[in-house]
Amino acid sequence: FGGGFAAETIREPRAPGHPPTGPPPAYHDFGCAQIIRRIDGGYVGCCDMRRDSLSVGF
């Protein structure tokens, strides 16, 4: 398990019996997109439905 997590971040869930899992091996083989576009009178946003993503504008 990598990604720059602190060791205690990984240890804590394991203690009560909840082993952390990473994404499936092919998860990062293909990219994803979040898009926000300005339109007349506002904005429209959309996300790639194959990922757990969210397009947010403020």
Legacy VTK file of the C-alpha trace (Angstrom):
# vtk DataFile Version 3.0
C-alpha trace
ASCII
DATASET POLYDATA
POINTS 58 float
0.000 0.000 0.000
1.639 3.220 -1.069
0.735 6.726 -2.047
2.484 8.649 0.694
0.159 7.673 3.543
1.584 7.822 7.044
2.132 4.385 8.603
-0.444 5.034 11.368
-3.073 5.884 8.731
-2.768 2.337 7.430
-2.344 0.679 10.857
-5.404 2.186 12.571
-8.129 0.573 10.410
-6.357 -2.788 10.554
-6.500 -2.887 14.367
-10.302 -3.498 14.627
-10.205 -5.882 11.660
-10.790 -3.552 8.704
-7.875 -4.103 6.330
-7.481 -1.243 3.846
-7.574 -2.146 0.185
-6.290 -0.271 -2.810
-7.873 0.199 -6.213
-7.947 -2.743 -8.634
-4.736 -3.161 -10.667
-6.200 -1.704 -13.882
-7.925 1.258 -12.154
-5.381 3.839 -13.319
-4.843 2.395 -16.814
-7.370 4.802 -18.309
-7.912 8.433 -17.344
-11.078 10.193 -16.269
-12.501 13.687 -16.612
-14.347 16.339 -14.675
-15.487 19.312 -16.751
-17.074 22.641 -15.839
-18.012 24.990 -18.665
-19.331 28.512 -18.548
-22.547 28.957 -20.548
-24.937 31.879 -20.980
-26.457 32.503 -17.586
-24.433 29.994 -15.583
-22.300 26.875 -15.682
-22.694 23.242 -16.611
-20.602 20.467 -15.083
-20.211 16.775 -15.705
-18.083 13.870 -14.512
-16.861 10.589 -15.849
-19.406 8.094 -14.502
-16.794 5.317 -14.403
-15.096 6.966 -11.417
-16.083 8.267 -8.026
-15.786 11.888 -9.101
-17.561 15.195 -8.716
-17.447 18.429 -10.700
-17.774 21.445 -8.427
-17.526 25.139 -9.181
-17.538 28.092 -6.829
LINES 1 59
58 0 1 2 3 4 5 6 7 8 9 10 11 12 13 14 15 16 17 18 19 20 21 22 23 24 25 26 27 28 29 30 31 32 33 34 35 36 37 38 39 40 41 42 43 44 45 46 47 48 49 50 51 52 53 54 55 56 57
